Amino acid sequence: MAAPMRIYFYKLTGDSGGAPCIWRNVLSLAICKPMIRKSAATGDLIFGFAANSLSADNRLIYAARVTDKLSGGKYYTTDRYYRREDCIYEWKNGRFLRRRKAEHHPRPSDLAHDLGKPPRYAKANVLLSTDFRYFGKRGSDGYKRKFRLVRNAVERLGRGHRVHQSAELRDQLLAMAEWIWRANRQKVIGPPTSAPSDRICHGSGPPGVA
């Protein structure tokens, strides 16, 4: 019996084209959010909202259904993904290294956060979606007026993500997904909020996973 679909939602402190990354009608989550990348599976639903530091209204940045998952660092060793902006690591001399021209995560500690420690690289999981809606800079907080429980949950959410919801909140998240897809036929509605920078988009300190 297949496991029931899980619904994840979290807040982004950065939206600069790296996490998520959209290219050629595929959304990928390869860097940041290692716990979501580890536990999410094909068929799961993910919502990304703006953190207060990015946009005080907690606007919706993207929503995506996971359509594929790559583990074991395969994303970084497969030619078809090499040109994607979030493919910032490469396998060289028996280990993963940050590519010289990568635009994201320049600090030495980022590699261990994104991929895990050698030799296992247990965090080197990448989620892919061909069924998504990305709003970026054009995101809005319109969902708050229609889905009160979602609004309350997002506004209370701190660092980390939520995957366990009450039945009522789950129903509203599912209804919100249907509303988003119905109202937006295009996959990409707006550009990233900002240009790539050396800011660590996952922040610092202990996670607050609920």
Secondary structure, DSSP 8 states (H G I E B T S, - for coil): ------EEEEEES--SSSSSEEETTEEEE-SS-HHHHHH--TT-EEEEEE-TTT-TT--EEEEEE--EEE-TTHHHH-GGGTTSTT--EEEETTEEEE-TT--S--SHHHHHHHH-STTT-TT--EEEESEEEE-GGG--STHHHH-HHHHHHHHH--SSEE----HHHHHHHHHHHHHHHHH--SSB-S--SS---S--TT-SS-----
